[in-house]
């Protein structure tokens, strides 16, 4: 499964909405992976790449910020 979003112009209201969603979801995915939620949440890997798609800019920035050893999504 993948969450896909349009590549909204940075600074636009829609970009900010998607960026806020990314921050809220990614910051709390550990809670969703707890035993009280559906076990499928344990399979979620936020760093997984989908062939032919790029991470949304704020998604990549969040990943870089939380894991500085793997900057820009390069393994």
PDB file of N, CA, C and O in Angstrom, chain B, residues numbered from 101:
ATOM      1  N   UNK B 101       0.837  -1.166   0.000  1.00  0.00           N
ATOM      2  CA  UNK B 101       0.000   0.000   0.000  1.00  0.00           C
ATOM      3  C   UNK B 101       0.885   1.233   0.000  1.00  0.00           C
ATOM      4  O   UNK B 101       1.956   1.241   0.607  1.00  0.00           O
ATOM      5  N   UNK B 102       0.443   2.245  -0.666  1.00  0.00           N
ATOM      6  CA  UNK B 102       1.164   3.515  -0.708  1.00  0.00           C
ATOM      7  C   UNK B 102       0.160   4.656  -0.606  1.00  0.00           C
ATOM      8  O   UNK B 102      -0.970   4.550  -1.084  1.00  0.00           O
ATOM      9  N   UNK B 103       0.583   5.734   0.017  1.00  0.00           N
ATOM     10  CA  UNK B 103      -0.214   6.952   0.041  1.00  0.00           C
ATOM     11  C   UNK B 103       0.391   7.867  -1.008  1.00  0.00           C
ATOM     12  O   UNK B 103       1.583   8.172  -0.952  1.00  0.00           O
ATOM     13  N   UNK B 104      -0.409   8.304  -1.956  1.00  0.00           N
ATOM     14  CA  UNK B 104       0.073   9.113  -3.064  1.00  0.00           C
ATOM     15  C   UNK B 104      -0.615  10.472  -3.023  1.00  0.00           C
ATOM     16  O   UNK B 104      -1.821  10.558  -2.794  1.00  0.00           O
ATOM     17  N   UNK B 105       0.160  11.532  -3.245  1.00  0.00           N
ATOM     18  CA  UNK B 105      -0.388  12.892  -3.252  1.00  0.00           C
ATOM     19  C   UNK B 105       0.127  13.636  -4.470  1.00  0.00           C
ATOM     20  O   UNK B 105       1.197  13.325  -4.992  1.00  0.00           O
ATOM     21  N   UNK B 106      -0.632  14.609  -4.915  1.00  0.00           N
ATOM     22  CA  UNK B 106      -0.168  15.465  -5.999  1.00  0.00           C
ATOM     23  C   UNK B 106       1.054  16.245  -5.535  1.00  0.00           C
ATOM     24  O   UNK B 106       1.247  16.470  -4.341  1.00  0.00           O
ATOM     25  N   UNK B 107       1.856  16.643  -6.475  1.00  0.00           N
ATOM     26  CA  UNK B 107       3.054  17.417  -6.173  1.00  0.00           C
ATOM     27  C   UNK B 107       2.666  18.891  -6.119  1.00  0.00           C
ATOM     28  O   UNK B 107       2.956  19.654  -7.040  1.00  0.00           O
ATOM     29  N   UNK B 108       2.006  19.280  -5.029  1.00  0.00           N
ATOM     30  CA  UNK B 108       1.531  20.653  -4.887  1.00  0.00           C
ATOM     31  C   UNK B 108       2.693  21.619  -4.784  1.00  0.00           C
ATOM     32  O   UNK B 108       3.771  21.263  -4.307  1.00  0.00           O
ATOM     33  N   UNK B 109       2.473  22.827  -5.228  1.00  0.00           N
ATOM     34  CA  UNK B 109       3.497  23.875  -5.178  1.00  0.00           C
ATOM     35  C   UNK B 109       3.818  24.193  -3.719  1.00  0.00           C
ATOM     36  O   UNK B 109       2.913  24.498  -2.942  1.00  0.00           O
ATOM     37  N   UNK B 110       5.111  24.124  -3.334  1.00  0.00           N
ATOM     38  CA  UNK B 110       5.482  24.484  -1.957  1.00  0.00           C
ATOM     39  C   UNK B 110       4.971  25.886  -1.619  1.00  0.00           C
ATOM     40  O   UNK B 110       5.078  26.815  -2.419  1.00  0.00           O
ATOM     41  N   UNK B 111       4.422  26.009  -0.432  1.00  0.00           N
ATOM     42  CA  UNK B 111       3.873  27.283   0.006  1.00  0.00           C
ATOM     43  C   UNK B 111       2.379  27.425  -0.246  1.00  0.00           C
ATOM     44  O   UNK B 111       1.735  28.310   0.318  1.00  0.00           O
ATOM     45  N   UNK B 112       1.819  26.553  -1.095  1.00  0.00           N
ATOM     46  CA  UNK B 112       0.384  26.638  -1.373  1.00  0.00           C
ATOM     47  C   UNK B 112      -0.405  26.037  -0.205  1.00  0.00           C
ATOM     48  O   UNK B 112       0.133  25.230   0.552  1.00  0.00           O
ATOM     49  N   UNK B 113      -1.666  26.421  -0.056  1.00  0.00           N
ATOM     50  CA  UNK B 113      -2.485  25.858   1.017  1.00  0.00           C
ATOM     51  C   UNK B 113      -2.587  24.331   0.958  1.00  0.00           C
ATOM     52  O   UNK B 113      -2.562  23.667   1.995  1.00  0.00           O
ATOM     53  N   UNK B 114      -2.702  23.780  -0.234  1.00  0.00           N
ATOM     54  CA  UNK B 114      -2.809  22.314  -0.353  1.00  0.00           C
ATOM     55  C   UNK B 114      -1.494  21.630   0.027  1.00  0.00           C
ATOM     56  O   UNK B 114      -1.504  20.568   0.650  1.00  0.00           O
ATOM     57  N   UNK B 115      -0.383  22.225  -0.341  1.00  0.00           N
ATOM     58  CA  UNK B 115       0.920  21.682   0.063  1.00  0.00           C
ATOM     59  C   UNK B 115       0.988  21.629   1.586  1.00  0.00           C
ATOM     60  O   UNK B 115       1.404  20.622   2.159  1.00  0.00           O
ATOM     61  N   UNK B 116       0.576  22.722   2.244  1.00  0.00           N
ATOM     62  CA  UNK B 116       0.627  22.770   3.705  1.00  0.00           C
ATOM     63  C   UNK B 116      -0.293  21.727   4.341  1.00  0.00           C
ATOM     64  O   UNK B 116       0.040  21.158   5.380  1.00  0.00           O
ATOM     65  N   UNK B 117      -1.438  21.478   3.727  1.00  0.00           N
ATOM     66  CA  UNK B 117      -2.345  20.446   4.253  1.00  0.00           C
ATOM     67  C   UNK B 117      -1.712  19.063   4.175  1.00  0.00           C
ATOM     68  O   UNK B 117      -1.772  18.291   5.132  1.00  0.00           O
ATOM     69  N   UNK B 118      -1.109  18.755   3.037  1.00  0.00           N
ATOM     70  CA  UNK B 118      -0.471  17.444   2.887  1.00  0.00           C
ATOM     71  C   UNK B 118       0.738  17.344   3.824  1.00  0.00           C
ATOM     72  O   UNK B 118       0.960  16.299   4.437  1.00  0.00           O
ATOM     73  N   UNK B 119       1.516  18.420   3.937  1.00  0.00           N
ATOM     74  CA  UNK B 119       2.672  18.418   4.833  1.00  0.00           C
ATOM     75  C   UNK B 119       2.239  18.208   6.282  1.00  0.00           C
ATOM     76  O   UNK B 119       2.899  17.488   7.031  1.00  0.00           O
ATOM     77  N   UNK B 120       1.146  18.828   6.673  1.00  0.00           N
ATOM     78  CA  UNK B 120       0.625  18.657   8.039  1.00  0.00           C
ATOM     79  C   UNK B 120       0.169  17.214   8.254  1.00  0.00           C
ATOM     80  O   UNK B 120       0.409  16.639   9.316  1.00  0.00           O
ATOM     81  N   UNK B 121      -0.491  16.622   7.242  1.00  0.00           N
ATOM     82  CA  UNK B 121      -0.906  15.220   7.324  1.00  0.00           C
ATOM     83  C   UNK B 121       0.305  14.309   7.478  1.00  0.00           C
ATOM     84  O   UNK B 121       0.309  13.408   8.317  1.00  0.00           O
ATOM     85  N   UNK B 122       1.331  14.546   6.668  1.00  0.00           N
ATOM     86  CA  UNK B 122       2.559  13.750   6.748  1.00  0.00           C
ATOM     87  C   UNK B 122       3.140  13.823   8.158  1.00  0.00           C
ATOM     88  O   UNK B 122       3.474  12.797   8.751  1.00  0.00           O
ATOM     89  N   UNK B 123       3.258  15.028   8.689  1.00  0.00           N
ATOM     90  CA  UNK B 123       3.831  15.195  10.022  1.00  0.00           C
ATOM     91  C   UNK B 123       2.992  14.483  11.084  1.00  0.00           C
ATOM     92  O   UNK B 123       3.536  13.797  11.949  1.00  0.00           O
ATOM     93  N   UNK B 124       1.689  14.644  11.021  1.00  0.00           N
ATOM     94  CA  UNK B 124       0.807  14.014  12.020  1.00  0.00           C
ATOM     95  C   UNK B 124       0.870  12.485  11.931  1.00  0.00           C
ATOM     96  O   UNK B 124       1.011  11.809  12.951  1.00  0.00           O
ATOM     97  N   UNK B 125       0.768  11.946  10.723  1.00  0.00           N
ATOM     98  CA  UNK B 125       0.788  10.494  10.556  1.00  0.00           C
ATOM     99  C   UNK B 125       2.152   9.910  10.915  1.00  0.00           C
ATOM    100  O   UNK B 125       2.239   8.965  11.699  1.00  0.00           O
ATOM    101  N   UNK B 126       3.206  10.467  10.348  1.00  0.00           N
ATOM    102  CA  UNK B 126       4.534   9.908  10.562  1.00  0.00           C
ATOM    103  C   UNK B 126       4.976  10.032  12.018  1.00  0.00           C
ATOM    104  O   UNK B 126       5.670   9.155  12.532  1.00  0.00           O
ATOM    105  N   UNK B 127       4.582  11.106  12.678  1.00  0.00           N
ATOM    106  CA  UNK B 127       4.967  11.301  14.078  1.00  0.00           C
ATOM    107  C   UNK B 127       4.249  10.340  15.017  1.00  0.00           C
ATOM    108  O   UNK B 127       4.676  10.137  16.153  1.00  0.00           O
ATOM    109  N   UNK B 128       3.159   9.753  14.540  1.00  0.00           N
ATOM    110  CA  UNK B 128       2.357   8.885  15.403  1.00  0.00           C
ATOM    111  C   UNK B 128       2.256   7.441  14.923  1.00  0.00           C
ATOM    112  O   UNK B 128       1.527   6.643  15.512  1.00  0.00           O
ATOM    113  N   UNK B 129       2.972   7.103  13.870  1.00  0.00           N
ATOM    114  CA  UNK B 129       2.854   5.745  13.323  1.00  0.00           C
ATOM    115  C   UNK B 129       3.250   4.701  14.365  1.00  0.00           C
ATOM    116  O   UNK B 129       2.730   3.586  14.336  1.00  0.00           O
ATOM    117  N   UNK B 130       4.151   5.031  15.279  1.00  0.00           N
ATOM    118  CA  UNK B 130       4.531   4.074  16.325  1.00  0.00           C
ATOM    119  C   UNK B 130       3.336   3.721  17.208  1.00  0.00           C
ATOM    120  O   UNK B 130       3.231   2.589  17.681  1.00  0.00           O
ATOM    121  N   UNK B 131       2.445   4.668  17.432  1.00  0.00           N
ATOM    122  CA  UNK B 131       1.237   4.392  18.221  1.00  0.00           C
ATOM    123  C   UNK B 131       0.294   3.476  17.450  1.00  0.00           C
ATOM    124  O   UNK B 131      -0.337   2.599  18.040  1.00  0.00           O
ATOM    125  N   UNK B 132       0.193   3.674  16.134  1.00  0.00           N
ATOM    126  CA  UNK B 132      -0.646   2.811  15.315  1.00  0.00           C
ATOM    127  C   UNK B 132      -0.091   1.397  15.233  1.00  0.00           C
ATOM    128  O   UNK B 132      -0.837   0.443  15.011  1.00  0.00           O
ATOM    129  N   UNK B 133       1.211   1.263  15.412  1.00  0.00           N
ATOM    130  CA  UNK B 133       1.848  -0.053  15.367  1.00  0.00           C
ATOM    131  C   UNK B 133       1.761  -0.780  16.705  1.00  0.00           C
ATOM    132  O   UNK B 133       2.232  -1.912  16.822  1.00  0.00           O
ATOM    133  N   UNK B 134       1.169  -0.150  17.711  1.00  0.00           N
ATOM    134  CA  UNK B 134       0.982  -0.782  19.011  1.00  0.00           C
ATOM    135  C   UNK B 134      -0.030  -1.922  18.885  1.00  0.00           C
ATOM    136  O   UNK B 134      -0.794  -1.980  17.922  1.00  0.00           O
ATOM    137  N   UNK B 135      -0.026  -2.796  19.836  1.00  0.00           N
ATOM    138  CA  UNK B 135      -0.863  -3.994  19.762  1.00  0.00           C
ATOM    139  C   UNK B 135      -2.362  -3.712  19.772  1.00  0.00           C
ATOM    140  O   UNK B 135      -3.144  -4.584  19.391  1.00  0.00           O
ATOM    141  N   UNK B 136      -2.783  -2.533  20.192  1.00  0.00           N
ATOM    142  CA  UNK B 136      -4.218  -2.247  20.259  1.00  0.00           C
ATOM    143  C   UNK B 136      -4.819  -1.877  18.897  1.00  0.00           C
ATOM    144  O   UNK B 136      -6.035  -1.724  18.788  1.00  0.00           O
ATOM    145  N   UNK B 137      -3.997  -1.734  17.875  1.00  0.00           N
ATOM    146  CA  UNK B 137      -4.489  -1.410  16.536  1.00  0.00           C
ATOM    147  C   UNK B 137      -4.322  -2.608  15.617  1.00  0.00           C
ATOM    148  O   UNK B 137      -3.731  -3.618  15.999  1.00  0.00           O
ATOM    149  N   UNK B 138      -4.838  -2.494  14.422  1.00  0.00           N
ATOM    150  CA  UNK B 138      -4.760  -3.573  13.445  1.00  0.00           C
ATOM    151  C   UNK B 138      -3.315  -4.004  13.245  1.00  0.00           C
ATOM    152  O   UNK B 138      -2.440  -3.156  13.073  1.00  0.00           O
ATOM    153  N   UNK B 139      -3.050  -5.299  13.264  1.00  0.00           N
ATOM    154  CA  UNK B 139      -1.674  -5.804  13.111  1.00  0.00           C
ATOM    155  C   UNK B 139      -0.989  -5.388  11.811  1.00  0.00           C
ATOM    156  O   UNK B 139       0.240  -5.381  11.743  1.00  0.00           O
ATOM    157  N   UNK B 140      -1.757  -5.042  10.784  1.00  0.00           N
ATOM    158  CA  UNK B 140      -1.167  -4.623   9.505  1.00  0.00           C
ATOM    159  C   UNK B 140      -0.330  -3.354   9.660  1.00  0.00           C
ATOM    160  O   UNK B 140       0.583  -3.121   8.867  1.00  0.00           O
ATOM    161  N   UNK B 141      -0.629  -2.524  10.675  1.00  0.00           N
ATOM    162  CA  UNK B 141       0.166  -1.312  10.894  1.00  0.00           C
ATOM    163  C   UNK B 141       1.623  -1.655  11.185  1.00  0.00           C
ATOM    164  O   UNK B 141       2.511  -0.843  10.926  1.00  0.00           O
ATOM    165  N   UNK B 142       1.880  -2.843  11.717  1.00  0.00           N
ATOM    166  CA  UNK B 142       3.257  -3.251  12.028  1.00  0.00           C
ATOM    167  C   UNK B 142       4.087  -3.439  10.761  1.00  0.00           C
ATOM    168  O   UNK B 142       5.317  -3.426  10.814  1.00  0.00           O
ATOM    169  N   UNK B 143       3.413  -3.615   9.616  1.00  0.00           N
ATOM    170  CA  UNK B 143       4.104  -3.800   8.338  1.00  0.00           C
ATOM    171  C   UNK B 143       4.495  -2.477   7.678  1.00  0.00           C
ATOM    172  O   UNK B 143       5.208  -2.476   6.675  1.00  0.00           O
ATOM    173  N   UNK B 144       4.043  -1.368   8.224  1.00  0.00           N
ATOM    174  CA  UNK B 144       4.306  -0.059   7.625  1.00  0.00           C
ATOM    175  C   UNK B 144       5.778   0.303   7.756  1.00  0.00           C
ATOM    176  O   UNK B 144       6.348   0.263   8.846  1.00  0.00           O
ATOM    177  N   UNK B 145       6.384   0.658   6.625  1.00  0.00           N
ATOM    178  CA  UNK B 145       7.765   1.124   6.590  1.00  0.00           C
ATOM    179  C   UNK B 145       7.752   2.468   5.865  1.00  0.00           C
ATOM    180  O   UNK B 145       7.552   2.533   4.652  1.00  0.00           O
ATOM    181  N   UNK B 146       7.967   3.532   6.628  1.00  0.00           N
ATOM    182  CA  UNK B 146       7.858   4.878   6.068  1.00  0.00           C
ATOM    183  C   UNK B 146       8.933   5.201   5.041  1.00  0.00           C
ATOM    184  O   UNK B 146       8.758   6.126   4.248  1.00  0.00           O
ATOM    185  N   UNK B 147      10.023   4.476   5.033  1.00  0.00           N
ATOM    186  CA  UNK B 147      11.125   4.775   4.117  1.00  0.00           C
ATOM    187  C   UNK B 147      11.052   4.007   2.802  1.00  0.00           C
ATOM    188  O   UNK B 147      11.891   4.211   1.924  1.00  0.00           O
ATOM    189  N   UNK B 148      10.075   3.135   2.652  1.00  0.00           N
ATOM    190  CA  UNK B 148       9.949   2.347   1.432  1.00  0.00           C
ATOM    191  C   UNK B 148       9.746   3.254   0.222  1.00  0.00           C
ATOM    192  O   UNK B 148       8.961   4.202   0.260  1.00  0.00           O
ATOM    193  N   UNK B 149      10.462   2.948  -0.837  1.00  0.00           N
ATOM    194  CA  UNK B 149      10.343   3.702  -2.094  1.00  0.00           C
ATOM    195  C   UNK B 149       9.461   2.901  -3.052  1.00  0.00           C
ATOM    196  O   UNK B 149       9.468   1.670  -3.035  1.00  0.00           O
ATOM    197  N   UNK B 150       8.706   3.611  -3.882  1.00  0.00           N
ATOM    198  CA  UNK B 150       7.882   2.988  -4.913  1.00  0.00           C
ATOM    199  C   UNK B 150       8.517   3.339  -6.249  1.00  0.00           C
ATOM    200  O   UNK B 150       8.737   4.511  -6.555  1.00  0.00           O
ATOM    201  N   UNK B 151       8.808   2.324  -7.033  1.00  0.00           N
ATOM    202  CA  UNK B 151       9.454   2.534  -8.330  1.00  0.00           C
ATOM    203  C   UNK B 151       8.650   3.516  -9.180  1.00  0.00           C
ATOM    204  O   UNK B 151       7.441   3.362  -9.348  1.00  0.00           O
ATOM    205  N   UNK B 152       9.327   4.510  -9.704  1.00  0.00           N
ATOM    206  CA  UNK B 152       8.705   5.489 -10.576  1.00  0.00           C
ATOM    207  C   UNK B 152       8.087   6.678  -9.859  1.00  0.00           C
ATOM    208  O   UNK B 152       7.614   7.611 -10.507  1.00  0.00           O
ATOM    209  N   UNK B 153       8.085   6.660  -8.529  1.00  0.00           N
ATOM    210  CA  UNK B 153       7.521   7.767  -7.763  1.00  0.00           C
ATOM    211  C   UNK B 153       8.577   8.365  -6.849  1.00  0.00           C
ATOM    212  O   UNK B 153       9.486   7.674  -6.388  1.00  0.00           O
ATOM    213  N   UNK B 154       8.445   9.653  -6.595  1.00  0.00           N
ATOM    214  CA  UNK B 154       9.335  10.332  -5.658  1.00  0.00           C
ATOM    215  C   UNK B 154       8.569  10.645  -4.390  1.00  0.00           C
ATOM    216  O   UNK B 154       7.348  10.802  -4.422  1.00  0.00           O
ATOM    217  N   UNK B 155       9.273  10.738  -3.274  1.00  0.00           N
ATOM    218  CA  UNK B 155       8.632  11.170  -2.039  1.00  0.00           C
ATOM    219  C   UNK B 155       8.170  12.609  -2.189  1.00  0.00           C
ATOM    220  O   UNK B 155       8.852  13.425  -2.809  1.00  0.00           O
ATOM    221  N   UNK B 156       7.016  12.920  -1.625  1.00  0.00           N
ATOM    222  CA  UNK B 156       6.548  14.294  -1.525  1.00  0.00           C
ATOM    223  C   UNK B 156       7.628  15.072  -0.766  1.00  0.00           C
ATOM    224  O   UNK B 156       8.235  14.531   0.158  1.00  0.00           O
ATOM    225  N   UNK B 157       7.871  16.304  -1.133  1.00  0.00           N
ATOM    226  CA  UNK B 157       8.988  17.071  -0.557  1.00  0.00           C
ATOM    227  C   UNK B 157       8.969  17.075   0.966  1.00  0.00           C
ATOM    228  O   UNK B 157      10.000  16.830   1.592  1.00  0.00           O
ATOM    229  N   UNK B 158       7.819  17.349   1.573  1.00  0.00           N
ATOM    230  CA  UNK B 158       7.778  17.397   3.037  1.00  0.00           C
ATOM    231  C   UNK B 158       7.971  16.010   3.651  1.00  0.00           C
ATOM    232  O   UNK B 158       8.457  15.893   4.776  1.00  0.00           O
ATOM    233  N   UNK B 159       7.593  14.962   2.919  1.00  0.00           N
ATOM    234  CA  UNK B 159       7.844  13.599   3.396  1.00  0.00           C
ATOM    235  C   UNK B 159       9.338  13.344   3.459  1.00  0.00           C
ATOM    236  O   UNK B 159       9.842  12.843   4.464  1.00  0.00           O
ATOM    237  N   UNK B 160      10.054  13.685   2.393  1.00  0.00           N
ATOM    238  CA  UNK B 160      11.500  13.479   2.384  1.00  0.00           C
ATOM    239  C   UNK B 160      12.180  14.324   3.457  1.00  0.00           C
ATOM    240  O   UNK B 160      13.114  13.865   4.114  1.00  0.00           O
ATOM    241  N   UNK B 161      11.715  15.544   3.631  1.00  0.00           N
ATOM    242  CA  UNK B 161      12.288  16.405   4.674  1.00  0.00           C
ATOM    243  C   UNK B 161      12.061  15.798   6.056  1.00  0.00           C
ATOM    244  O   UNK B 161      12.956  15.837   6.900  1.00  0.00           O
ATOM    245  N   UNK B 162      10.874  15.239   6.298  1.00  0.00           N
ATOM    246  CA  UNK B 162      10.590  14.599   7.584  1.00  0.00           C
ATOM    247  C   UNK B 162      11.510  13.404   7.789  1.00  0.00           C
ATOM    248  O   UNK B 162      12.076  13.231   8.869  1.00  0.00           O
ATOM    249  N   UNK B 163      11.660  12.580   6.757  1.00  0.00           N
ATOM    250  CA  UNK B 163      12.540  11.405   6.864  1.00  0.00           C
ATOM    251  C   UNK B 163      13.990  11.819   7.117  1.00  0.00           C
ATOM    252  O   UNK B 163      14.675  11.210   7.939  1.00  0.00           O
ATOM    253  N   UNK B 164      14.462  12.856   6.411  1.00  0.00           N
ATOM    254  CA  UNK B 164      15.831  13.341   6.604  1.00  0.00           C
ATOM    255  C   UNK B 164      16.018  13.896   8.013  1.00  0.00           C
ATOM    256  O   UNK B 164      17.059  13.683   8.633  1.00  0.00           O
ATOM    257  N   UNK B 165      15.016  14.603   8.513  1.00  0.00           N
ATOM    258  CA  UNK B 165      15.094  15.210   9.836  1.00  0.00           C
ATOM    259  C   UNK B 165      15.123  14.149  10.941  1.00  0.00           C
ATOM    260  O   UNK B 165      15.844  14.299  11.927  1.00  0.00           O
ATOM    261  N   UNK B 166      14.339  13.078  10.776  1.00  0.00           N
ATOM    262  CA  UNK B 166      14.264  12.052  11.811  1.00  0.00           C
ATOM    263  C   UNK B 166      15.351  10.990  11.687  1.00  0.00           C
ATOM    264  O   UNK B 166      15.589  10.238  12.632  1.00  0.00           O
ATOM    265  N   UNK B 167      16.013  10.920  10.536  1.00  0.00           N
ATOM    266  CA  UNK B 167      17.076   9.944  10.331  1.00  0.00           C
ATOM    267  C   UNK B 167      18.198  10.595   9.545  1.00  0.00           C
ATOM    268  O   UNK B 167      18.354  10.321   8.355  1.00  0.00           O
ATOM    269  N   UNK B 168      18.989  11.457  10.189  1.00  0.00           N
ATOM    270  CA  UNK B 168      20.025  12.200   9.467  1.00  0.00           C
ATOM    271  C   UNK B 168      21.116  11.342   8.838  1.00  0.00           C
ATOM    272  O   UNK B 168      21.869  11.840   8.001  1.00  0.00           O
ATOM    273  N   UNK B 169      21.226  10.067   9.212  1.00  0.00           N
ATOM    274  CA  UNK B 169      22.249   9.209   8.613  1.00  0.00           C
ATOM    275  C   UNK B 169      21.887   8.752   7.207  1.00  0.00           C
ATOM    276  O   UNK B 169      22.753   8.292   6.463  1.00  0.00           O
ATOM    277  N   UNK B 170      20.611   8.875   6.835  1.00  0.00           N
ATOM    278  CA  UNK B 170      20.165   8.484   5.495  1.00  0.00           C
ATOM    279  C   UNK B 170      19.531   9.678   4.802  1.00  0.00           C
ATOM    280  O   UNK B 170      18.336   9.659   4.509  1.00  0.00           O
ATOM    281  N   UNK B 171      20.304  10.703   4.539  1.00  0.00           N
ATOM    282  CA  UNK B 171      19.814  11.932   3.916  1.00  0.00           C
ATOM    283  C   UNK B 171      19.298  11.657   2.503  1.00  0.00           C
ATOM    284  O   UNK B 171      19.822  10.805   1.787  1.00  0.00           O
ATOM    285  N   UNK B 172      18.263  12.397   2.126  1.00  0.00           N
ATOM    286  CA  UNK B 172      17.682  12.391   0.770  1.00  0.00           C
ATOM    287  C   UNK B 172      17.162  11.023   0.336  1.00  0.00           C
ATOM    288  O   UNK B 172      17.010  10.777  -0.861  1.00  0.00           O
ATOM    289  N   UNK B 173      16.890  10.143   1.273  1.00  0.00           N
ATOM    290  CA  UNK B 173      16.278   8.862   0.931  1.00  0.00           C
ATOM    291  C   UNK B 173      17.185   7.876   0.257  1.00  0.00           C
ATOM    292  O   UNK B 173      16.710   6.859  -0.249  1.00  0.00           O
ATOM    293  N   UNK B 174      18.478   8.133   0.227  1.00  0.00           N
ATOM    294  CA  UNK B 174      19.405   7.185  -0.389  1.00  0.00           C
ATOM    295  C   UNK B 174      19.843   6.163   0.659  1.00  0.00           C
ATOM    296  O   UNK B 174      20.305   6.537   1.738  1.00  0.00           O
ATOM    297  N   UNK B 175      19.698   4.873   0.343  1.00  0.00           N
ATOM    298  CA  UNK B 175      20.067   3.829   1.307  1.00  0.00           C
ATOM    299  C   UNK B 175      21.543   3.792   1.604  1.00  0.00           C
ATOM    300  O   UNK B 175      21.993   2.965   2.397  1.00  0.00           O
TER     301      UNK B 175
END
